[in-house]
Amino acid sequence: MVKITEIRTRVWNWVGPTVPPKANFCTSATDALPASEDSMASFRFHQWLTCEVVADNGMIGIGNAALAPPLIKETIDQYLA
């Protein structure tokens, strides 16, 4: 059975300029809201978490999280790593 030997997390912070996404960039539930000039505003992520899960056989799995990356990092580091 493969066992996890290490979990590494890192939060990436975007520091560059941001612009609104172009029309029809993607769809979300907020597209249906009236008077929403920029329905994707709440979905712009300026931070991102990457998580590497290392197994004893040398395999590395990669995951990510965009909602509350610092909180997710702290949770993973404290309870899973």
C-alpha positions in Angstrom: 0.0 0.0 0.0 1.3 3.5 -0.9 1.8 5.8 2.0 2.0 9.6 2.1 5.4 10.7 3.3 5.1 14.5 3.0 2.6 17.3 2.2 3.9 20.6 1.1 1.7 23.7 0.7 2.4 27.1 -0.7 0.3 30.2 -1.1 0.9 32.3 -4.3 0.0 36.0 -4.2 -0.8 37.9 -7.4 0.7 41.4 -7.2 0.2 42.5 -10.8 -2.6 44.6 -12.3 -6.0 43.1 -12.7 -8.7 43.7 -15.3 -12.3 42.5 -15.6 -12.7 39.4 -17.6 -14.1 39.8 -21.1 -17.8 39.1 -21.8 -18.6 35.4 -22.0 -15.3 34.5 -20.3 -17.2 31.8 -18.4 -20.6 31.4 -16.8 -21.5 31.5 -13.1 -24.7 31.6 -11.1 -24.2 35.3 -10.6 -24.7 35.9 -14.4 -28.5 35.6 -13.7 -28.4 38.5 -11.2 -29.9 41.8 -12.5 -27.8 45.0 -12.4 -24.6 43.1 -12.1 -22.1 44.9 -14.3 -19.4 42.5 -13.4 -20.8 39.2 -12.3 -17.3 37.7 -12.1 -15.9 40.3 -9.6 -16.2 37.9 -6.7 -14.5 35.2 -8.6 -11.2 37.0 -9.2 -8.6 35.2 -7.1 -5.5 37.1 -6.1 -4.2 34.3 -4.0 -3.9 30.6 -4.9 -2.7 27.6 -2.9 -0.8 24.7 -4.3 -0.4 21.4 -2.4 2.0 18.7 -3.2 1.4 15.2 -1.7 4.5 13.0 -1.8 4.2 9.2 -1.6 6.7 6.7 -0.5 6.9 5.3 -4.0 8.1 8.7 -5.4 4.8 9.7 -6.9 3.8 13.4 -6.3 0.2 14.5 -6.5 -0.7 18.2 -7.0 -3.8 19.9 -5.8 -5.0 23.5 -5.5 -7.4 25.8 -3.7 -8.5 29.3 -4.6 -11.0 30.1 -1.8 -9.2 31.3 1.4 -5.8 29.9 0.6 -4.1 31.1 3.8 -6.8 29.4 5.9 -6.6 26.2 3.8 -2.8 26.2 4.1 -3.0 26.5 7.9 -5.5 23.7 8.1 -3.5 21.3 5.9 -0.2 22.2 7.6 -1.7 21.7 11.1 -3.9 18.7 10.7 -2.6 16.8 7.6 1.1 17.5 7.2 
